[in-house]
């Protein structure tokens, strides 16, 4: 059979109608074979009153990059609900970025000797790592011995940068420095690999849920009986009962964590604000909890995100539109990384509450027919 003809890059780009090549827009983009850009619709959700442990206190709107109808409207409804009852609060719990190289030895005995020696190397490793950056600070190293290899978890603070590349460069420098040392020769180090998946970048892992890779944040707010009836169209008790029943089903299905659709906000804000979209894989795990006060009939709703690898500086790939999105959120100055993480968690909580409310009052399907379908589509007979 003849070999199929492969179009050249020029032939492919000459046929494009919707992937736009705008030299002013893409001149600073750091990707290979760049042929243009794809526009994603951005809707503005809010306003949402938010207070955070980093001093955040104000009314915020979220620019959501999405193609899904109902998402912006639902997040706005959840924002209205919480704002009517005092808003959402968030607390920053941890902030670290990790890299976990493998050190390889010829036998378990040599690996065990290196494992025992790890604590004495920390000061040297810290100094070498920090020589590569003004902002990367190595704060902890933790070894795991696996056969004749030792996986070492390097944990860093990276300022307002997300730090994935920053910690890679720093850890590589440490490994090279150590491999060339007399200590490595004495311990019979054979070679190293920069990452052995112990850090689990861009994949979901229990280790990152328990330890964190990025910013760990908790967001919470109260829902009164009146606000729940007026805005969500159900009682707080009905809302609470549905959540308990759905958690039982989630357990039966082996669900990791619990949320209705908080990943929607993570993805939409990551894209709008120039974050690494692939990191949604590790960022979207969240744990929604609910407490019902029988006396006041109020609900306290909270959501925990253990690993949000976000940043507000660095990277070098932000479009002007993504910088504007960060400006809308007030996340452009020093110390703004924690605010970005807190706002993501807060708006994700608003969306989840609205979505659960729609399921509870049986308007979930009708809402998607109304907002999620093009004009002229058949309407549901509900």
C-alpha positions as CSV (number, residue, x, y, z in Angstrom):
1,X,0.0,0.0,0.0
2,X,1.3,3.5,-0.7
3,X,2.4,5.6,2.2
4,X,-0.3,8.2,3.1
5,X,0.8,11.8,2.4
6,X,1.6,13.8,5.5
7,X,0.8,17.5,5.3
8,X,3.6,19.9,6.2
9,X,3.1,22.4,9.0
10,X,2.5,25.1,6.5
11,X,-0.1,23.1,4.6
12,X,-1.9,22.4,7.9
13,X,-1.9,26.0,9.1
14,X,-3.1,27.3,5.7
15,X,-6.4,25.3,6.1
16,X,-7.2,26.6,9.6
17,X,-10.3,28.8,10.1
18,X,-10.7,28.9,13.9
19,X,-7.2,28.4,15.4
20,X,-6.1,32.0,15.2
21,X,-2.5,33.1,14.6
22,X,-2.1,36.4,16.3
23,X,1.6,37.3,16.5
24,X,1.1,39.9,19.3
25,X,-0.9,37.3,21.4
26,X,1.5,34.4,21.0
27,X,4.9,36.1,20.8
28,X,5.8,35.2,24.4
29,X,4.3,31.7,24.4
30,X,6.8,29.0,25.3
31,X,5.6,26.0,23.3
32,X,6.9,24.2,20.2
33,X,5.4,24.5,16.7
34,X,3.1,27.2,17.9
35,X,0.4,27.8,15.2
36,X,-1.9,30.1,17.0
37,X,-4.4,30.1,19.8
38,X,-7.9,28.8,20.6
39,X,-10.3,31.1,22.3
40,X,-12.4,29.8,25.2
41,X,-15.5,31.6,26.3
42,X,-15.2,33.3,29.7
43,X,-18.1,34.0,32.0
44,X,-18.1,36.1,35.2
45,X,-19.5,34.5,38.3
46,X,-20.2,36.3,41.5
47,X,-20.3,38.5,43.4
48,X,-19.1,36.5,46.4
49,X,-18.1,37.9,49.8
50,X,-14.8,36.2,50.8
51,X,-12.6,36.5,53.8
52,X,-9.3,34.6,54.1
53,X,-6.6,33.9,56.7
54,X,-4.1,35.8,54.5
55,X,-6.0,39.1,55.1
56,X,-8.3,38.7,52.1
57,X,-11.6,40.5,52.7
58,X,-13.9,41.8,50.0
59,X,-16.3,41.1,47.2
60,X,-14.9,39.0,44.3
61,X,-15.9,37.8,40.9
62,X,-14.5,34.7,39.2
63,X,-13.6,34.7,35.5
64,X,-14.5,31.1,34.4
65,X,-13.2,29.8,31.1
66,X,-15.6,27.1,30.0
67,X,-17.8,25.8,27.2
68,X,-20.4,24.3,29.6
69,X,-23.8,26.0,29.9
70,X,-25.2,26.4,33.4
71,X,-21.7,26.5,35.1
72,X,-21.4,30.3,35.4
73,X,-25.1,30.7,36.4
74,X,-24.9,27.9,39.0
75,X,-21.7,29.4,40.5
76,X,-23.3,32.8,40.6
77,X,-26.3,31.4,42.4
78,X,-24.1,29.7,45.0
79,X,-22.3,33.0,45.4
80,X,-25.5,34.8,46.0
81,X,-26.5,32.2,48.6
82,X,-23.3,32.5,50.6
83,X,-23.1,36.3,50.3
84,X,-26.6,36.6,51.8
85,X,-25.4,34.8,54.9
86,X,-22.1,36.4,55.5
87,X,-19.9,35.0,52.7
88,X,-17.3,32.3,52.5
89,X,-14.1,32.1,54.6
90,X,-10.9,30.3,53.7
91,X,-7.8,29.2,55.6
92,X,-4.5,28.4,54.1
93,X,-3.1,25.3,55.7
94,X,0.1,24.4,53.8
95,X,2.1,25.4,50.8
96,X,4.9,23.3,49.3
97,X,6.1,21.9,46.0
98,X,7.8,18.5,45.7
99,X,10.2,16.6,43.6
100,X,11.3,13.1,44.4
101,X,14.5,11.8,42.7
102,X,15.6,8.1,42.7
103,X,19.1,7.3,43.9
104,X,20.2,3.9,42.6
105,X,22.6,1.5,44.3
106,X,23.9,-2.0,43.4
107,X,22.4,-3.7,46.5
108,X,20.0,-3.1,49.3
109,X,22.8,-2.8,51.9
110,X,24.3,0.2,50.0
111,X,20.8,1.8,49.7
112,X,20.2,1.3,53.4
113,X,23.5,3.1,54.2
114,X,22.4,6.1,52.1
115,X,19.0,6.0,53.7
116,X,20.6,6.3,57.2
117,X,22.8,9.1,56.0
118,X,20.1,11.3,54.6
119,X,19.6,13.6,57.6
120,X,23.3,14.7,57.6
121,X,23.1,15.8,54.0
122,X,20.2,18.2,54.5
123,X,22.2,21.4,55.1
124,X,24.3,20.8,52.0
125,X,21.4,19.9,49.9
126,X,19.5,23.0,51.1
127,X,22.3,25.3,50.2
128,X,22.9,23.8,46.8
129,X,19.1,23.9,46.0
130,X,18.7,27.5,47.1
131,X,21.7,28.6,45.0
132,X,19.6,28.0,41.9
133,X,16.8,30.4,42.7
134,X,15.9,33.6,44.7
135,X,12.7,32.0,45.8
136,X,13.0,28.2,46.1
137,X,13.6,27.2,49.7
138,X,14.2,23.5,50.5
139,X,12.5,22.9,53.8
140,X,12.4,19.1,54.2
141,X,13.8,15.8,52.7
142,X,12.2,12.5,53.4
143,X,13.7,9.2,52.2
144,X,11.8,6.0,51.2
145,X,13.8,2.9,50.5
146,X,12.6,0.6,47.8
147,X,14.8,-2.4,47.2
148,X,18.2,-1.2,46.1
149,X,16.9,2.4,45.4
150,X,16.2,5.3,47.7
151,X,13.4,7.8,46.7
152,X,13.9,11.1,48.4
153,X,11.0,13.5,48.7
154,X,12.3,17.1,48.4
155,X,9.8,19.7,49.8
156,X,10.1,23.4,48.9
157,X,8.5,26.7,49.4
158,X,8.5,28.7,46.2
159,X,7.1,32.1,47.0
160,X,4.2,33.1,44.7
161,X,5.3,30.7,41.9
162,X,3.7,27.3,41.5
163,X,7.3,26.0,41.3
164,X,7.1,22.8,39.3
165,X,10.0,23.9,37.1
166,X,11.8,25.7,39.9
167,X,12.0,22.6,42.1
168,X,13.1,20.5,39.1
169,X,16.1,22.7,38.4
170,X,17.0,22.9,42.1
171,X,16.7,19.2,42.7
172,X,18.7,18.4,39.5
173,X,21.5,20.6,40.8
174,X,21.5,18.8,44.2
175,X,21.6,15.4,42.6
176,X,24.4,16.3,40.2
177,X,26.4,17.9,43.1
178,X,25.9,14.9,45.3
179,X,26.7,12.4,42.5
180,X,30.1,14.1,41.9
181,X,31.0,14.0,45.6
182,X,33.3,11.7,47.5
183,X,30.3,10.8,49.8
184,X,28.5,9.4,46.8
185,X,31.5,7.3,45.8
186,X,31.8,6.0,49.3
187,X,28.1,5.0,49.4
188,X,28.5,3.4,46.0
189,X,25.9,5.5,44.2
190,X,25.4,4.2,40.7
191,X,23.1,6.8,39.2
192,X,20.1,9.0,39.8
193,X,16.8,9.8,38.1
194,X,15.3,13.3,38.6
195,X,11.8,11.9,39.4
196,X,10.4,8.5,40.3
197,X,6.7,9.3,40.6
198,X,6.8,9.5,44.4
199,X,5.9,13.2,44.0
200,X,3.1,12.1,41.6
201,X,2.9,15.2,39.4
202,X,-0.3,15.6,37.3
203,X,-1.8,12.4,38.7
204,X,-4.0,11.7,41.6
205,X,-2.4,10.0,44.7
206,X,-3.2,9.5,48.3
207,X,0.3,10.7,49.2
208,X,-0.5,14.2,47.8
209,X,-3.9,14.2,49.5
210,X,-2.3,13.5,52.9
211,X,0.9,15.4,52.4
212,X,-0.1,18.1,49.8
213,X,1.6,19.2,46.6
214,X,0.8,22.8,46.2
215,X,-1.4,25.0,48.4
216,X,-3.7,23.2,50.9
217,X,-6.8,25.2,51.7
218,X,-10.1,24.9,53.5
219,X,-13.2,27.0,52.6
220,X,-16.5,27.2,54.5
221,X,-19.7,29.1,54.9
222,X,-23.1,28.9,56.5
223,X,-26.5,28.5,54.9
224,X,-29.6,29.7,56.7
225,X,-33.0,28.0,56.3
226,X,-34.5,31.2,54.8
227,X,-31.7,31.6,52.2
228,X,-31.8,28.0,51.3
229,X,-35.6,28.2,50.7
230,X,-35.4,31.5,48.8
231,X,-32.3,30.8,46.6
232,X,-32.0,27.1,46.3
233,X,-35.7,26.2,46.5
234,X,-35.3,23.5,49.2
235,X,-35.0,23.3,53.0
236,X,-31.7,22.9,54.7
237,X,-32.9,19.5,56.1
238,X,-33.7,18.3,52.6
239,X,-30.3,19.5,51.4
240,X,-28.6,17.7,54.3
241,X,-30.5,14.5,53.7
242,X,-29.6,14.3,50.0
243,X,-25.9,14.9,50.8
244,X,-25.9,12.0,53.3
245,X,-27.6,9.6,50.8
246,X,-25.2,10.6,48.0
247,X,-22.2,10.1,50.2
248,X,-23.4,6.6,50.9
249,X,-23.5,5.9,47.1
250,X,-20.1,7.5,46.7
251,X,-18.7,5.1,49.2
252,X,-20.3,2.1,47.5
253,X,-18.7,3.3,44.2
254,X,-15.3,3.9,45.8
255,X,-15.4,7.6,45.2
256,X,-12.2,9.4,46.3
257,X,-13.1,12.4,48.5
258,X,-16.6,13.9,47.9
259,X,-17.9,16.8,45.8
260,X,-20.6,17.3,43.2
261,X,-18.5,19.1,40.6
262,X,-15.9,21.3,42.1
263,X,-13.4,20.2,39.4
264,X,-15.4,22.5,37.1
265,X,-14.2,25.6,38.9
266,X,-10.7,24.3,39.2
267,X,-10.5,23.7,35.5
268,X,-12.2,27.0,34.5
269,X,-10.1,29.2,36.7
270,X,-6.9,27.3,35.8
271,X,-7.5,28.0,32.1
272,X,-8.7,31.6,32.6
273,X,-5.7,32.4,34.9
274,X,-2.9,30.7,33.0
275,X,-2.3,27.8,35.4
276,X,-1.1,24.4,34.2
277,X,-4.3,22.8,33.1
278,X,-2.9,19.3,33.4
279,X,-2.5,19.9,37.1
280,X,-6.3,19.7,37.4
281,X,-5.7,15.9,37.7
282,X,-4.1,16.4,41.1
283,X,-6.0,19.5,42.1
284,X,-9.6,18.4,41.7
285,X,-9.7,16.1,44.7
286,X,-11.7,17.8,47.4
287,X,-13.7,16.8,50.4
288,X,-17.1,18.5,51.0
289,X,-18.5,18.2,54.5
290,X,-21.8,19.3,56.0
291,X,-23.0,19.9,59.5
292,X,-26.6,20.5,60.4
293,X,-27.7,22.5,63.5
294,X,-31.0,21.1,64.7
295,X,-31.8,24.2,66.8
296,X,-31.2,26.9,64.2
297,X,-31.7,24.6,61.1
298,X,-28.5,26.2,59.7
299,X,-26.0,24.3,57.6
300,X,-22.2,24.7,57.9
301,X,-20.7,23.6,54.6
302,X,-16.9,23.2,54.2
303,X,-14.6,22.0,51.5
304,X,-11.0,20.9,51.7
305,X,-8.5,21.0,48.8
306,X,-5.2,19.4,49.8
307,X,-3.2,20.1,46.6
308,X,-3.7,23.2,44.5
309,X,-0.4,23.8,42.6
310,X,-1.1,27.4,41.6
311,X,1.1,30.4,41.1
312,X,0.7,34.1,40.2
313,X,4.3,34.8,39.0
314,X,6.7,32.9,36.7
315,X,6.1,30.5,33.9
316,X,6.5,33.0,31.2
317,X,3.4,31.7,29.2
318,X,0.6,34.0,30.4
319,X,-1.5,35.7,27.7
320,X,-2.6,39.2,28.4
321,X,-6.1,37.9,28.9
322,X,-4.9,35.5,31.6
323,X,-3.2,38.4,33.4
324,X,-6.4,40.3,33.2
325,X,-8.2,37.3,34.8
326,X,-5.8,37.4,37.7
327,X,-6.4,41.2,38.0
328,X,-10.2,40.6,38.3
329,X,-9.4,38.2,41.2
330,X,-7.0,40.7,42.8
331,X,-4.2,38.1,42.5
332,X,-1.3,40.1,41.0
333,X,0.7,41.4,44.0
334,X,3.1,39.9,46.5
335,X,1.6,37.1,48.5
336,X,-1.2,36.6,46.0
337,X,-0.7,32.8,45.4
338,X,-2.5,31.9,48.6
339,X,-5.3,34.2,47.7
340,X,-5.7,32.5,44.3
341,X,-5.9,29.1,46.0
342,X,-8.4,30.4,48.5
343,X,-10.6,32.0,45.9
344,X,-10.6,28.8,43.8
345,X,-11.8,26.8,46.9
346,X,-14.4,29.5,47.7
347,X,-16.0,29.6,44.3
348,X,-15.8,25.8,44.0
349,X,-17.8,25.6,47.2
350,X,-20.4,28.0,45.8
351,X,-20.8,25.9,42.7
352,X,-21.1,22.7,44.6
353,X,-23.8,24.0,46.9
354,X,-25.8,25.3,44.0
355,X,-25.5,22.1,42.1
356,X,-26.5,20.0,45.1
357,X,-29.5,22.3,45.6
358,X,-30.6,21.8,42.0
359,X,-30.5,18.0,42.4
360,X,-32.3,18.3,45.7
361,X,-35.2,20.4,44.3
362,X,-35.3,18.4,41.0
363,X,-34.3,21.3,38.7
364,X,-31.0,19.9,37.7
365,X,-32.1,18.4,34.3
366,X,-34.3,21.4,33.5
367,X,-31.5,23.9,34.1
368,X,-29.2,22.1,31.7
369,X,-31.9,22.0,29.1
370,X,-32.5,25.8,29.6
371,X,-28.9,27.0,29.7
372,X,-26.8,24.1,28.4
373,X,-28.5,23.6,24.9
374,X,-28.4,25.8,21.8
375,X,-31.4,28.0,21.0
376,X,-34.1,26.1,19.2
377,X,-33.4,22.7,20.8
378,X,-36.3,20.6,22.0
379,X,-37.3,21.5,25.5
380,X,-38.0,18.9,28.2
381,X,-41.5,18.0,29.2
382,X,-41.1,18.3,32.9
